[in-house]
Each structure stands twice: as structure tokens, then as C-alpha cells.
Amino acid sequence: MEDCIFCKIAAGEIPASVVYEDDLVIAFDDLNPQAPVHTLVIPKAHHANIIDGVPAETLGAMVHAVEEVAHAKGLDEGFRVIANTGEVAGQTVHHFHMHVLGGKPLGENLV
């Protein structure tokens, strides 16, 4: 999508602090972190949210990317993964993404 910031990041049009990348997904640090570690995992293809017909292969690649991020960021003691779906759930960028959060004990009111 032309106006999607995450599509532009996935295409390399906007720079990002990339933590992990493969053919299907890219993971990069959030510019407005809500925890010491706050990395976003997105599919390179545009899908509005997790229930927007995301192929199983892409979902698997995203879960693998979460694992790679957790190892790269030293989150061996635990972390949180969140996928907000729709505005009422707090989704502000309408390109499916998972938040990987950690680096401190996480309370209930995070992201």
C-alpha cells in the first residue's frame, strides 16, 4: 500500500533499526518503546491485521522472527508478544504487526 509506513519500512524506503529479516518478514525496534526491549515484527506483504487472510507460511515466519528477536535481545527470562487488532484494541498502524516486549517485569497496562 502506497501510504503504509510499515510497507515502506519493509521495502527499505524508510530506514529502521532491523533486528531480524528473511524473505517474508522483518523485525525492527519501535521508535516509541514501551519497554526496554520493544521490537515490531511485520510481514513484508501488507495485511491489515492478524485476521486479514495472512498465509500460514507468513504466520510461521513471524513466530520464527519472534524467537530470533527474543534470542538477539537476551529475553531468555521472558517476554510478551502482542498483536492489536482494530482501533478499539489500540492498533494505530493498520499493517499486521506483533510487538515483542521485555527487558523488565511487565505490568498489565503495557501496550
MODELLER restraints for C-alpha pairs under 7 A, 6 or more apart:
rsr = mdl.restraints
at = mdl.atoms
rsr.add(forms.Gaussian(group=physical.xy_distance, feature=features.Distance(at['CA:1:A'], at['CA:7:A']), mean=6.57, stdev=0.5))
rsr.add(forms.Gaussian(group=physical.xy_distance, feature=features.Distance(at['CA:1:A'], at['CA:46:A']), mean=6.89, stdev=0.5))
rsr.add(forms.Gaussian(group=physical.xy_distance, feature=features.Distance(at['CA:6:A'], at['CA:95:A']), mean=6.57, stdev=0.5))
rsr.add(forms.Gaussian(group=physical.xy_distance, feature=features.Distance(at['CA:7:A'], at['CA:44:A']), mean=6.67, stdev=0.5))
rsr.add(forms.Gaussian(group=physical.xy_distance, feature=features.Distance(at['CA:7:A'], at['CA:46:A']), mean=6.56, stdev=0.5))
rsr.add(forms.Gaussian(group=physical.xy_distance, feature=features.Distance(at['CA:8:A'], at['CA:14:A']), mean=5.70, stdev=0.5))
rsr.add(forms.Gaussian(group=physical.xy_distance, feature=features.Distance(at['CA:9:A'], at['CA:15:A']), mean=6.39, stdev=0.5))
rsr.add(forms.Gaussian(group=physical.xy_distance, feature=features.Distance(at['CA:9:A'], at['CA:16:A']), mean=6.69, stdev=0.5))
rsr.add(forms.Gaussian(group=physical.xy_distance, feature=features.Distance(at['CA:10:A'], at['CA:26:A']), mean=6.52, stdev=0.5))
rsr.add(forms.Gaussian(group=physical.xy_distance, feature=features.Distance(at['CA:10:A'], at['CA:44:A']), mean=5.30, stdev=0.5))
rsr.add(forms.Gaussian(group=physical.xy_distance, feature=features.Distance(at['CA:16:A'], at['CA:28:A']), mean=6.18, stdev=0.5))
rsr.add(forms.Gaussian(group=physical.xy_distance, feature=features.Distance(at['CA:17:A'], at['CA:28:A']), mean=5.23, stdev=0.5))
rsr.add(forms.Gaussian(group=physical.xy_distance, feature=features.Distance(at['CA:17:A'], at['CA:29:A']), mean=5.60, stdev=0.5))
rsr.add(forms.Gaussian(group=physical.xy_distance, feature=features.Distance(at['CA:18:A'], at['CA:27:A']), mean=5.81, stdev=0.5))
rsr.add(forms.Gaussian(group=physical.xy_distance, feature=features.Distance(at['CA:18:A'], at['CA:28:A']), mean=4.21, stdev=0.5))
rsr.add(forms.Gaussian(group=physical.xy_distance, feature=features.Distance(at['CA:18:A'], at['CA:29:A']), mean=6.70, stdev=0.5))
rsr.add(forms.Gaussian(group=physical.xy_distance, feature=features.Distance(at['CA:19:A'], at['CA:27:A']), mean=5.44, stdev=0.5))
rsr.add(forms.Gaussian(group=physical.xy_distance, feature=features.Distance(at['CA:19:A'], at['CA:28:A']), mean=5.16, stdev=0.5))
rsr.add(forms.Gaussian(group=physical.xy_distance, feature=features.Distance(at['CA:19:A'], at['CA:69:A']), mean=6.52, stdev=0.5))
rsr.add(forms.Gaussian(group=physical.xy_distance, feature=features.Distance(at['CA:20:A'], at['CA:26:A']), mean=5.85, stdev=0.5))
rsr.add(forms.Gaussian(group=physical.xy_distance, feature=features.Distance(at['CA:20:A'], at['CA:27:A']), mean=5.03, stdev=0.5))
rsr.add(forms.Gaussian(group=physical.xy_distance, feature=features.Distance(at['CA:20:A'], at['CA:65:A']), mean=6.67, stdev=0.5))
rsr.add(forms.Gaussian(group=physical.xy_distance, feature=features.Distance(at['CA:20:A'], at['CA:68:A']), mean=6.93, stdev=0.5))
rsr.add(forms.Gaussian(group=physical.xy_distance, feature=features.Distance(at['CA:20:A'], at['CA:69:A']), mean=6.70, stdev=0.5))
rsr.add(forms.Gaussian(group=physical.xy_distance, feature=features.Distance(at['CA:21:A'], at['CA:27:A']), mean=6.17, stdev=0.5))
rsr.add(forms.Gaussian(group=physical.xy_distance, feature=features.Distance(at['CA:24:A'], at['CA:43:A']), mean=5.85, stdev=0.5))
rsr.add(forms.Gaussian(group=physical.xy_distance, feature=features.Distance(at['CA:24:A'], at['CA:44:A']), mean=5.54, stdev=0.5))
rsr.add(forms.Gaussian(group=physical.xy_distance, feature=features.Distance(at['CA:24:A'], at['CA:58:A']), mean=6.18, stdev=0.5))
rsr.add(forms.Gaussian(group=physical.xy_distance, feature=features.Distance(at['CA:24:A'], at['CA:61:A']), mean=6.65, stdev=0.5))
rsr.add(forms.Gaussian(group=physical.xy_distance, feature=features.Distance(at['CA:25:A'], at['CA:41:A']), mean=6.96, stdev=0.5))
rsr.add(forms.Gaussian(group=physical.xy_distance, feature=features.Distance(at['CA:25:A'], at['CA:42:A']), mean=5.59, stdev=0.5))
rsr.add(forms.Gaussian(group=physical.xy_distance, feature=features.Distance(at['CA:25:A'], at['CA:43:A']), mean=4.28, stdev=0.5))
rsr.add(forms.Gaussian(group=physical.xy_distance, feature=features.Distance(at['CA:25:A'], at['CA:44:A']), mean=5.08, stdev=0.5))
rsr.add(forms.Gaussian(group=physical.xy_distance, feature=features.Distance(at['CA:25:A'], at['CA:61:A']), mean=6.63, stdev=0.5))
rsr.add(forms.Gaussian(group=physical.xy_distance, feature=features.Distance(at['CA:25:A'], at['CA:62:A']), mean=6.34, stdev=0.5))
rsr.add(forms.Gaussian(group=physical.xy_distance, feature=features.Distance(at['CA:26:A'], at['CA:41:A']), mean=5.86, stdev=0.5))
rsr.add(forms.Gaussian(group=physical.xy_distance, feature=features.Distance(at['CA:26:A'], at['CA:42:A']), mean=5.62, stdev=0.5))
rsr.add(forms.Gaussian(group=physical.xy_distance, feature=features.Distance(at['CA:26:A'], at['CA:43:A']), mean=6.48, stdev=0.5))
rsr.add(forms.Gaussian(group=physical.xy_distance, feature=features.Distance(at['CA:26:A'], at['CA:44:A']), mean=6.63, stdev=0.5))
rsr.add(forms.Gaussian(group=physical.xy_distance, feature=features.Distance(at['CA:27:A'], at['CA:39:A']), mean=6.53, stdev=0.5))
rsr.add(forms.Gaussian(group=physical.xy_distance, feature=features.Distance(at['CA:27:A'], at['CA:40:A']), mean=5.37, stdev=0.5))
rsr.add(forms.Gaussian(group=physical.xy_distance, feature=features.Distance(at['CA:27:A'], at['CA:41:A']), mean=4.22, stdev=0.5))
rsr.add(forms.Gaussian(group=physical.xy_distance, feature=features.Distance(at['CA:27:A'], at['CA:42:A']), mean=6.30, stdev=0.5))
rsr.add(forms.Gaussian(group=physical.xy_distance, feature=features.Distance(at['CA:27:A'], at['CA:65:A']), mean=6.99, stdev=0.5))
rsr.add(forms.Gaussian(group=physical.xy_distance, feature=features.Distance(at['CA:28:A'], at['CA:39:A']), mean=5.41, stdev=0.5))
rsr.add(forms.Gaussian(group=physical.xy_distance, feature=features.Distance(at['CA:28:A'], at['CA:40:A']), mean=5.42, stdev=0.5))
rsr.add(forms.Gaussian(group=physical.xy_distance, feature=features.Distance(at['CA:28:A'], at['CA:41:A']), mean=6.71, stdev=0.5))
rsr.add(forms.Gaussian(group=physical.xy_distance, feature=features.Distance(at['CA:29:A'], at['CA:38:A']), mean=5.97, stdev=0.5))
rsr.add(forms.Gaussian(group=physical.xy_distance, feature=features.Distance(at['CA:29:A'], at['CA:39:A']), mean=4.18, stdev=0.5))
rsr.add(forms.Gaussian(group=physical.xy_distance, feature=features.Distance(at['CA:29:A'], at['CA:40:A']), mean=6.07, stdev=0.5))
rsr.add(forms.Gaussian(group=physical.xy_distance, feature=features.Distance(at['CA:30:A'], at['CA:38:A']), mean=5.68, stdev=0.5))
rsr.add(forms.Gaussian(group=physical.xy_distance, feature=features.Distance(at['CA:30:A'], at['CA:39:A']), mean=5.35, stdev=0.5))
rsr.add(forms.Gaussian(group=physical.xy_distance, feature=features.Distance(at['CA:30:A'], at['CA:40:A']), mean=6.11, stdev=0.5))
rsr.add(forms.Gaussian(group=physical.xy_distance, feature=features.Distance(at['CA:34:A'], at['CA:110:A']), mean=6.93, stdev=0.5))
rsr.add(forms.Gaussian(group=physical.xy_distance, feature=features.Distance(at['CA:34:A'], at['CA:111:A']), mean=6.79, stdev=0.5))
rsr.add(forms.Gaussian(group=physical.xy_distance, feature=features.Distance(at['CA:35:A'], at['CA:101:A']), mean=6.06, stdev=0.5))
rsr.add(forms.Gaussian(group=physical.xy_distance, feature=features.Distance(at['CA:35:A'], at['CA:102:A']), mean=6.10, stdev=0.5))
rsr.add(forms.Gaussian(group=physical.xy_distance, feature=features.Distance(at['CA:35:A'], at['CA:103:A']), mean=6.78, stdev=0.5))
rsr.add(forms.Gaussian(group=physical.xy_distance, feature=features.Distance(at['CA:36:A'], at['CA:102:A']), mean=6.39, stdev=0.5))
rsr.add(forms.Gaussian(group=physical.xy_distance, feature=features.Distance(at['CA:36:A'], at['CA:103:A']), mean=5.17, stdev=0.5))
rsr.add(forms.Gaussian(group=physical.xy_distance, feature=features.Distance(at['CA:36:A'], at['CA:104:A']), mean=6.84, stdev=0.5))
rsr.add(forms.Gaussian(group=physical.xy_distance, feature=features.Distance(at['CA:37:A'], at['CA:101:A']), mean=5.38, stdev=0.5))
rsr.add(forms.Gaussian(group=physical.xy_distance, feature=features.Distance(at['CA:37:A'], at['CA:102:A']), mean=5.05, stdev=0.5))
rsr.add(forms.Gaussian(group=physical.xy_distance, feature=features.Distance(at['CA:37:A'], at['CA:103:A']), mean=5.47, stdev=0.5))
rsr.add(forms.Gaussian(group=physical.xy_distance, feature=features.Distance(at['CA:38:A'], at['CA:99:A']), mean=6.60, stdev=0.5))
rsr.add(forms.Gaussian(group=physical.xy_distance, feature=features.Distance(at['CA:38:A'], at['CA:100:A']), mean=5.57, stdev=0.5))
rsr.add(forms.Gaussian(group=physical.xy_distance, feature=features.Distance(at['CA:38:A'], at['CA:101:A']), mean=4.67, stdev=0.5))
rsr.add(forms.Gaussian(group=physical.xy_distance, feature=features.Distance(at['CA:38:A'], at['CA:102:A']), mean=6.83, stdev=0.5))
rsr.add(forms.Gaussian(group=physical.xy_distance, feature=features.Distance(at['CA:39:A'], at['CA:99:A']), mean=5.88, stdev=0.5))
rsr.add(forms.Gaussian(group=physical.xy_distance, feature=features.Distance(at['CA:39:A'], at['CA:100:A']), mean=5.12, stdev=0.5))
rsr.add(forms.Gaussian(group=physical.xy_distance, feature=features.Distance(at['CA:39:A'], at['CA:101:A']), mean=6.71, stdev=0.5))
rsr.add(forms.Gaussian(group=physical.xy_distance, feature=features.Distance(at['CA:40:A'], at['CA:97:A']), mean=6.32, stdev=0.5))
rsr.add(forms.Gaussian(group=physical.xy_distance, feature=features.Distance(at['CA:40:A'], at['CA:98:A']), mean=5.56, stdev=0.5))
rsr.add(forms.Gaussian(group=physical.xy_distance, feature=features.Distance(at['CA:40:A'], at['CA:99:A']), mean=4.76, stdev=0.5))
rsr.add(forms.Gaussian(group=physical.xy_distance, feature=features.Distance(at['CA:40:A'], at['CA:100:A']), mean=6.16, stdev=0.5))
rsr.add(forms.Gaussian(group=physical.xy_distance, feature=features.Distance(at['CA:41:A'], at['CA:62:A']), mean=6.56, stdev=0.5))
rsr.add(forms.Gaussian(group=physical.xy_distance, feature=features.Distance(at['CA:41:A'], at['CA:65:A']), mean=6.92, stdev=0.5))
rsr.add(forms.Gaussian(group=physical.xy_distance, feature=features.Distance(at['CA:41:A'], at['CA:66:A']), mean=6.99, stdev=0.5))
rsr.add(forms.Gaussian(group=physical.xy_distance, feature=features.Distance(at['CA:41:A'], at['CA:97:A']), mean=5.48, stdev=0.5))
rsr.add(forms.Gaussian(group=physical.xy_distance, feature=features.Distance(at['CA:41:A'], at['CA:98:A']), mean=5.10, stdev=0.5))
rsr.add(forms.Gaussian(group=physical.xy_distance, feature=features.Distance(at['CA:41:A'], at['CA:99:A']), mean=6.58, stdev=0.5))
rsr.add(forms.Gaussian(group=physical.xy_distance, feature=features.Distance(at['CA:42:A'], at['CA:96:A']), mean=6.22, stdev=0.5))
rsr.add(forms.Gaussian(group=physical.xy_distance, feature=features.Distance(at['CA:42:A'], at['CA:97:A']), mean=4.56, stdev=0.5))
rsr.add(forms.Gaussian(group=physical.xy_distance, feature=features.Distance(at['CA:42:A'], at['CA:98:A']), mean=6.60, stdev=0.5))
rsr.add(forms.Gaussian(group=physical.xy_distance, feature=features.Distance(at['CA:43:A'], at['CA:58:A']), mean=6.74, stdev=0.5))
rsr.add(forms.Gaussian(group=physical.xy_distance, feature=features.Distance(at['CA:46:A'], at['CA:95:A']), mean=6.04, stdev=0.5))
rsr.add(forms.Gaussian(group=physical.xy_distance, feature=features.Distance(at['CA:47:A'], at['CA:54:A']), mean=6.56, stdev=0.5))
rsr.add(forms.Gaussian(group=physical.xy_distance, feature=features.Distance(at['CA:47:A'], at['CA:95:A']), mean=5.47, stdev=0.5))
rsr.add(forms.Gaussian(group=physical.xy_distance, feature=features.Distance(at['CA:47:A'], at['CA:96:A']), mean=5.54, stdev=0.5))
rsr.add(forms.Gaussian(group=physical.xy_distance, feature=features.Distance(at['CA:48:A'], at['CA:94:A']), mean=4.91, stdev=0.5))
rsr.add(forms.Gaussian(group=physical.xy_distance, feature=features.Distance(at['CA:48:A'], at['CA:95:A']), mean=4.39, stdev=0.5))
rsr.add(forms.Gaussian(group=physical.xy_distance, feature=features.Distance(at['CA:48:A'], at['CA:96:A']), mean=5.22, stdev=0.5))
rsr.add(forms.Gaussian(group=physical.xy_distance, feature=features.Distance(at['CA:49:A'], at['CA:85:A']), mean=5.73, stdev=0.5))
rsr.add(forms.Gaussian(group=physical.xy_distance, feature=features.Distance(at['CA:49:A'], at['CA:94:A']), mean=6.60, stdev=0.5))
rsr.add(forms.Gaussian(group=physical.xy_distance, feature=features.Distance(at['CA:49:A'], at['CA:95:A']), mean=5.92, stdev=0.5))
rsr.add(forms.Gaussian(group=physical.xy_distance, feature=features.Distance(at['CA:49:A'], at['CA:96:A']), mean=4.03, stdev=0.5))
rsr.add(forms.Gaussian(group=physical.xy_distance, feature=features.Distance(at['CA:50:A'], at['CA:85:A']), mean=6.83, stdev=0.5))
rsr.add(forms.Gaussian(group=physical.xy_distance, feature=features.Distance(at['CA:50:A'], at['CA:96:A']), mean=5.76, stdev=0.5))
rsr.add(forms.Gaussian(group=physical.xy_distance, feature=features.Distance(at['CA:66:A'], at['CA:100:A']), mean=6.92, stdev=0.5))
rsr.add(forms.Gaussian(group=physical.xy_distance, feature=features.Distance(at['CA:70:A'], at['CA:76:A']), mean=6.93, stdev=0.5))
rsr.add(forms.Gaussian(group=physical.xy_distance, feature=features.Distance(at['CA:75:A'], at['CA:102:A']), mean=6.50, stdev=0.5))
rsr.add(forms.Gaussian(group=physical.xy_distance, feature=features.Distance(at['CA:75:A'], at['CA:103:A']), mean=6.56, stdev=0.5))
rsr.add(forms.Gaussian(group=physical.xy_distance, feature=features.Distance(at['CA:78:A'], at['CA:102:A']), mean=6.93, stdev=0.5))
rsr.add(forms.Gaussian(group=physical.xy_distance, feature=features.Distance(at['CA:79:A'], at['CA:100:A']), mean=6.88, stdev=0.5))
rsr.add(forms.Gaussian(group=physical.xy_distance, feature=features.Distance(at['CA:79:A'], at['CA:101:A']), mean=5.60, stdev=0.5))
rsr.add(forms.Gaussian(group=physical.xy_distance, feature=features.Distance(at['CA:79:A'], at['CA:102:A']), mean=4.59, stdev=0.5))
rsr.add(forms.Gaussian(group=physical.xy_distance, feature=features.Distance(at['CA:80:A'], at['CA:100:A']), mean=5.78, stdev=0.5))
rsr.add(forms.Gaussian(group=physical.xy_distance, feature=features.Distance(at['CA:80:A'], at['CA:101:A']), mean=5.09, stdev=0.5))
rsr.add(forms.Gaussian(group=physical.xy_distance, feature=features.Distance(at['CA:80:A'], at['CA:102:A']), mean=6.38, stdev=0.5))
rsr.add(forms.Gaussian(group=physical.xy_distance, feature=features.Distance(at['CA:81:A'], at['CA:98:A']), mean=6.34, stdev=0.5))
rsr.add(forms.Gaussian(group=physical.xy_distance, feature=features.Distance(at['CA:81:A'], at['CA:99:A']), mean=5.42, stdev=0.5))
rsr.add(forms.Gaussian(group=physical.xy_distance, feature=features.Distance(at['CA:81:A'], at['CA:100:A']), mean=4.75, stdev=0.5))
rsr.add(forms.Gaussian(group=physical.xy_distance, feature=features.Distance(at['CA:81:A'], at['CA:101:A']), mean=6.43, stdev=0.5))
rsr.add(forms.Gaussian(group=physical.xy_distance, feature=features.Distance(at['CA:82:A'], at['CA:98:A']), mean=5.45, stdev=0.5))
rsr.add(forms.Gaussian(group=physical.xy_distance, feature=features.Distance(at['CA:82:A'], at['CA:99:A']), mean=5.05, stdev=0.5))
rsr.add(forms.Gaussian(group=physical.xy_distance, feature=features.Distance(at['CA:82:A'], at['CA:100:A']), mean=6.84, stdev=0.5))
rsr.add(forms.Gaussian(group=physical.xy_distance, feature=features.Distance(at['CA:83:A'], at['CA:97:A']), mean=6.13, stdev=0.5))
rsr.add(forms.Gaussian(group=physical.xy_distance, feature=features.Distance(at['CA:83:A'], at['CA:98:A']), mean=4.68, stdev=0.5))
rsr.add(forms.Gaussian(group=physical.xy_distance, feature=features.Distance(at['CA:83:A'], at['CA:99:A']), mean=6.42, stdev=0.5))
rsr.add(forms.Gaussian(group=physical.xy_distance, feature=features.Distance(at['CA:84:A'], at['CA:90:A']), mean=5.96, stdev=0.5))
rsr.add(forms.Gaussian(group=physical.xy_distance, feature=features.Distance(at['CA:84:A'], at['CA:91:A']), mean=5.06, stdev=0.5))
rsr.add(forms.Gaussian(group=physical.xy_distance, feature=features.Distance(at['CA:85:A'], at['CA:91:A']), mean=5.74, stdev=0.5))
